[in-house]
Amino acid sequence: MMENQAKSQNFKLSSEKEKSNISLGYNPYAKDKLYALLFLGPSLLILAIFVFYPMLRTIYLSLFLTNNLGNPTVFVGIKNYLTLLTSSSYINSLIATLIYVIAVSILTIIIGLILAQAATKKVAGISFFRTIFSATMGVSVSVAAIFWLFIFNPSVGLLSQLFTALNLTPINWLTEPGWAMTAIVISTVWMNLGFTFLIFFGALQSVPYTLYEAAQIEGASKSYQFFHITLPMISPTIFFVSIITLIESFKSFGLIDLMTAGGPNNATNLLVYRIYQDAFLNGNYGLSSTESVILAVIIAIFTFIQFKVLEKRVTY
Amino acid sequence: MSIELSNISKTYNGSDFVLSDISVKIETGEFFAIVGPSGCGKSTLLRMIAGLIPITSGELKINDKDVTNLPPQERSLTMVFQNYALFPFLSVKDNVAFGLKARKMEKSEIDSRVINALELVNLSEYKERKPGELSGGQRQRVALARAIASDAKICLMDEPLSNLDAQLRNKMRSEIRELQQKLGLTLIYVTHDQVEAMTMADRIMVLNEAKTQQIDSASDIYDTPSNTFVAGFFGTPQMNLIPVTLHANSQSLNNESGLNFPNNHQLSKGKYLVGVRPNALSIDDSATVNNGLITTIEYLGTHSIVHVILDNSLEVLVETKSAEHLTTNQQITVNVTGKYYIFSEDGQSLLLTNGGYINDGKSSKEPKLQALF
């Protein structure tokens, strides 16, 4: 009561002060604005140079033909867009990208969740496995690529040796279109697992243990507990991870460049790799800018859909 | 349904016992409280009865059936947790129905049980809300409703009221007691709050340092605490414990402070601990010879608690109806006017009181003292 009175009195005082200031023609917020600008200035400057300008420049370039230095020469309007969207090779890239992104996202989430769930078990040496499961966070793309190239190598690779030992015909992982896609999906999922595992593990640890105790007493089976307690409890985390993974896999570049270089027969020529090829190998900056814009739009659409769909399923 | 614990022990490493040799038979429809300070193993005991923690040794029987190694869901009991253990993503009615759905009960049966349970705890209007939209007391009621809906006749409660504010706690105390009576539940109630235990329970088990200290009704525990721990744990403010000596041929137990307890019993000479509650002491501010100095006076409305430092620098608390004539730093005399308890010097056993009760270990009631291992 007293407090409230004091507060309202304070409020009155300050509003009176403001009034008098205004009548004197003094803007009390002017100083705030100056401070705001001072604080925001440095990051705005950096963002402007490295994010906003390239973004606008990309959109601008996507409407031009360019010379091989990347300078616009002829304005062509949306012709670049039409060219791409009617090119069967681009559509193939698009489809390959979608397959890749969806496969990677789903597998990453499912396997990450399984590993995280397994790591919550209190058994001897579990901290060793926790470290191993999250270890890929510390592996660089190039190391991972070399590592997987060795595994997938058709003559001396681990998998080939395994297949030979089992009297199966070794698969030419990186030279057959379908298998090449499988190979980069496997490698990408493996790379993603460290991060995903850590996030899921943290989420699982934060589910109050008494919920499981209560469920156990109520007679819920382990699988019932998983689907009716664990999944809903960590659904916000699943949502977060799925968005991150989706966006990240749309942007995948390193593993593809090092393992397949878009081949064989363009089977793994995903959108980002295509952008890189068109710009830096073919010198076609206009077209490659157009591809960038299209990719950005696709990612935006997917993220939007994901928000809409998962919003309903994220339960609290 | 009755619950029988025989020599139940728990250890995690084989040598340090979290609980040792706990035995008690809890009767059908009994409200049984387990009380003790934090870390005494009371929650562990409850979780062992529930089946959430394995029992190291001993035997647990529910309705004369050995359930020592059965999983929780086969012990036909239910449990209410301190933090309520509600599912934040489910509405109130789905929370109550959780266990019933998990057991694949028929939908019409689930609905009728949920409606009935919510009615019993006066939450019918809130059945569509999420736990996050309820107050602490309401959440606790949802947890109660879930226990009721399961229709188990044994209910375990783990400090269910400790997250509520004092007023609400008082209210829920009587509500839980009423529900227990109405539904004929056998209820085991774990708490660290002696007031809760005394006001609600038919019988109380006092646990300390992994062992049973005493199992008795509230009044028996208050009137004849089996040792100084129990004596100190029950009653607010705490019982004063005063070391005394009985000299040969002396008629009283003397404390060096000049506080004397008449000895008309057959005690042999030696050292003892005397326990005396603050309301069994009185203050005389008109005596010529004083034995104490007032340090603090706590005014509590109906009475006051006076902190007195005796001459040998032992502090005692005295309850007095009116403290208006007293001031701090005043020299006064403390007299013994009520009941006192004589404990062995180590405080482990009650020898007698000035009421004449002698604990000879052959009492006709429940065993007063559990064997100490």
Contacts between the chains, C-beta under 8 A, distances in Angstrom:
chain1	res1	chain2	res2	distance
A	208	B	83	6.6
A	208	B	85	7.0
A	210	B	81	4.7
A	210	B	82	7.9
A	210	B	83	5.9
A	210	B	85	4.0
A	211	B	85	5.4
A	211	B	87	6.5
A	213	B	47	7.6
A	213	B	50	7.7
A	213	B	52	5.2
A	213	B	79	7.4
A	213	B	81	7.1
A	213	B	85	6.8
A	214	B	79	6.8
A	214	B	81	6.3
A	214	B	85	4.0
A	214	B	98	8.0
A	214	B	146	7.8
A	215	B	98	7.1
A	215	B	99	7.6
A	215	B	102	6.9
A	216	B	51	7.9
A	216	B	52	6.6
A	216	B	71	7.5
A	216	B	72	4.9
A	216	B	73	6.8
A	217	B	50	6.0
A	217	B	51	7.7
A	217	B	52	7.4
A	217	B	72	4.6
A	217	B	73	6.7
A	217	B	77	7.0
A	217	B	78	6.2
A	217	B	79	5.0
A	217	B	99	7.7
A	218	B	73	7.2
A	218	B	78	7.4
A	218	B	98	6.0
A	218	B	99	2.7
A	218	B	102	5.8
A	218	B	103	7.5
A	218	B	146	7.6
A	218	B	150	6.3
A	219	B	72	7.9
A	219	B	73	3.6
A	219	B	99	5.8
A	219	B	102	5.6
A	219	B	103	4.8
A	220	B	73	8.0
A	220	B	98	7.4
A	220	B	99	6.9
A	220	B	102	3.6
A	220	B	103	7.9
A	221	B	102	7.3
A	224	B	102	5.2
A	228	B	98	7.6
A	228	B	102	7.3
A	229	B	87	6.6
A	232	B	87	7.4
A	232	B	89	4.4
A	232	B	90	8.0
A	233	B	87	7.9
A	233	B	88	7.7
A	233	B	89	7.0
A	235	B	89	7.6
A	315	B	89	3.7
A	316	B	88	5.0
A	316	B	89	4.2
A	316	B	130	6.8
A	316	B	132	7.2
